[in-house]
């Protein structure tokens, strides 16, 4: 083999070795790339877990280590802050007038304080001849006089004819129901104490005992449920008023049932003139369907899927709650400052509603024009902002969930732009459930499912009284005595919105 051939052989060997080395390096690089990608995926998962842990830790720190949980400010307060104005003078004036009106219902007693005899001698001239100057110095001192109960002994006169063939006894006193030992005002006080003031019956038992009334908790429970059964026709009349309304707001909250491991739920359905509560053993869509199935109009709710049973092509139009949307961005603002932009845009929408209320045009055609002219462009800008921000935040972060909620519910959230009667949020329904939440905290549970239904029925009546400015104690005490003599076809005339005129007519008679 000549020198040239040996050189070619050496070069081929070197090339083969080089190709082997390159292949080996390619395998190594591919392996390292795969490992790097796996590490990157693992790092991203760890980062998401870390971000979620930071969010949860921040929430816990604010809850347990901070002075108090941060409370989302009301839109009205934020609008005043933005405009640099104080409280609304018209509302302040109206509130003062209302307070003055209510004070007139409080019994005022005059107490005269006479000048002591030893002070009736003038130190200058020594004279004792004094005369009154003006009406005297007047000051007020509020005092609490413990309440008391009255036990009326009804004595029915009995007469007999001298002939011995006729005996007559005076008619017995009217009672809420047969053999009722307690009067209507007593029972009304009991119901309002539990359904308005959320006072548990065992606490009422102690209060009554201090006032000299030996009344057991079981007796109060029996009275409570008996009256709930008596006023059930009124609750059904409220139901009829709800289902015919064009715009209904709804929400729900849980409450424990004593004889079951699972929780029950109190639902509220309200309109401009009525509030209805319903109790159910679960949170399924059966309750909305039973009440509103087959009805037409608008249903204002949050994003809960149970309401899908009554919304859609053959049901009510679903309107969303912008307050829920606002709350989610408020919770995300500590980890994502961009959420402040969303809060400002949402506040722009509330500002339109604030101005409409001040002008007294809420629910009118002018209000709808105002919404479309001012709130419409704001919502368009908000949607564009949400779309741009969506890819910048992890889907499971608070900010990601807030953006996802807004985009998923965008159509319901913009229904208010087409109907002036539709509110921008569902805050009234949420507010109506506060009494149930306070009751859950104070008396912890309902005994059984029927007890929950009775509680919901009485909640409905006292809440509707509040809507119409009616004193629930006076209302319940009066209608208890009217129900037995009122025909079924006229039951709706005993509802709180009609009762005021009805009671006025009786007073004049």
Secondary structure, DSSP 4 states (H G I P E B T S, - for coil): --HHHHHHHHHHHHHHHHHHHHHHHHHHHHHHHHHHHHHHHHHHHHHHHHHHHHHHHHHHIIIIISSSPPPPPPHHHHHHHHHT--S-HHHHHHHHHHHHHHHTTS-------PPPGGG-S-TTT--------TT----------------------EEE-TTSS-EEEPPPPP-SSTT-SS-HHHHHHHHHHHHTS---HHHHHHHHHHTT----HHHHHHHHHHHHHHTHHHHHHHHHHHHT-SEEEEEEEEEEETTSSSEEEEEEEE-SS-EEEEEESS-STHHHHHHHTT--SEEE--S-GGGGGGBSTTSBEEE--HHHHHHHHHHHTTT-TTHHHHHHHHHHHHHHHHHHHHHT-TTSHHHHHHIIIIIHHHHHHHHHHHHHHHTTS-TTSHHHHHHHHHHHTHHHHTGGGT-TTS-S--HHHHHHTHHHHHHHHHH-EESSHHHHHHHHHHHHHHHHHHHTT--HHHHHHHHHHHGGGS-GGGGGGGSHHHHHHHHHHHHH-
